[in-house]
Amino acid sequence: MLTTIRLTSGLVLFAYVGTHLINHSWGLASMEALNAGRDIFVAVWRSWPGTILLYGGLLTHFILILRSLYNRRSFRIRIWEAVQILLGLAIPFLLAEHALGTRGLNATIGVIDDYIYEILVLWVYAPEKGILQTVLLVTAWLHGCVGVHFWLRLKPWYRGVSPYLLAFAIVLPVTAVFGFVAAGREIKVLAQDPIWLEDMTLHINWPDQAAVIWVAKWKEIVWEICGGMLALVVLARAVRWLVERRRGVVRLTYPGGRVTQITPGITVLEASREAGIEHASVCGGRGRCSTCRIRLGEGREHVEAPSADEQKVLKRVGAPESVRLACQLRPTKDLEVIPLLPPNASPKDAYRKPAHLQGSEREVAILFADIRKFTQFSENKLPYDVVFVLNRYFRAMGEVVEETGGELDKFIGDGMMALFGANTTPEEGCRRALEAARRMSGALDDLNQSLRADLDEPLKIGIGIHLGMVIVGEMGFSNAVSFTAIGDAVNTASRLEQATKEHACQLIVSEDICKRAGVSLDGFPLQEIPIRGRQQPVQIRCIEKASDMTEVELQLGRRSRRDRASAAE
Ligand code: FES
């Protein structure tokens, strides 16, 4: 709830600053355009709803920044977070005089605070105040941009539009400053005419000395209130520190047995930062992104239940009960924690992954392929040539796997593994795996043809395909995370690929694959092969050259035509 309020109040202020800058930009057109824009601006922001939104938003946002300052136990934060906090705190101090000198005087003594008045004050009579106002606007704009960026970066569509938004974020303040400067120059020339100046002074109802003193007095009061609130937060932090120190320490245990001692009340994320343990936190600890999530181990029975806001975020990523947000959890008793994402987690980790990536048991077709005698080949070649040939080979085979709807699992040395049917059905996976093998054979012929100048003899491959239940999901750590499968069927497929050497053929496919694919390979001999670790031998078909299997293509062709026809109905 508070997260939403802070975000909403921030967006209101951001809209205010943005429209103010847009209005300034109109100065590039003319003074009339500038004042016409101001009429719209004033109509919106000085209406009752606009006033409540603006000042309510300002007060709420400032209080919530102070609250987050109070709650924060550690100031080991990233630069952008520090900049964000400092800019946010500076705004009320920078804003006070300007708001009192314009809207304040307009409301109390009827000063017409249009652009002529503002420019006379900020450009002609007190240019140092003009510089201060520019700093204020840019500060507020930057504060808003940083906040909006770290909010939107969690949205899946943001990546595509972020370059345009960045350009807008830069161009708007620049055009605003130029617009203001253009108007300033115009007014400065006009102000040299005493008659024009006198007319304007009357039109504006120029504030007298008493009004100037009134502004200075209220500015001081605003500064004292804001400064006092800030001092109260500092004092409250000091008192809390003394109280919490007397409560003893809490021991947090991280994977690998690393232990850090913290005072009760500090969040797990802050504890990680204090201890120099890298911990993912895409939103900077605002409880929005979920990338700081941890699994709780020993001691989890002592932690408090998550707040409604935290529950919402945990639900979004489908987290089980034992998972919590490190930036929200404040352990009061010893606790074992296991960060679930690598420190370099990205915004895409803020959302629930498709079920098959999260980990599930599936029946899939597994294809292994390996280059024959590649070690021998690489011994007689320069490293550059080896890498060149290997990359051409991987590219050719990888393209086939992708074209046939498979998922490349991994490249190991000169071998590769691919999965078929993880997103469809086992039957479809079997057909696609067979078709992939058939096309790989053809692609290898093409490759051998184009590399004939680099090869002493054509490359030969062995392919093994088997179907079975496996556990699939994204596995690995840090940047080495990939979609993969583990299980007995994977070993069997690998064994079939190795058996192509003994059987002097290019492809060995288990009979299960043929049956489930609905493909008849009766033209190729049916054999049995023992597999280490399996009690029953596996029935296989040995195919001397995989491109001989025209049947698979016909099946896929028929099927896709049928699919298209039923989709059209
Ligand atoms: S750091 Fe983003 S939710 Fe905890």
Boltz pocket constraint, residues with backbone or C-beta under 6 A from the ligand:
constraints:
  - pocket:
      binder: B
      contacts: [[A, 280], [A, 281], [A, 282], [A, 283], [A, 284], [A, 285], [A, 286], [A, 287], [A, 288], [A, 289], [A, 290], [A, 291], [A, 292], [A, 293], [A, 325], [A, 326], [A, 327], [A, 328]]
      max_distance: 6.0
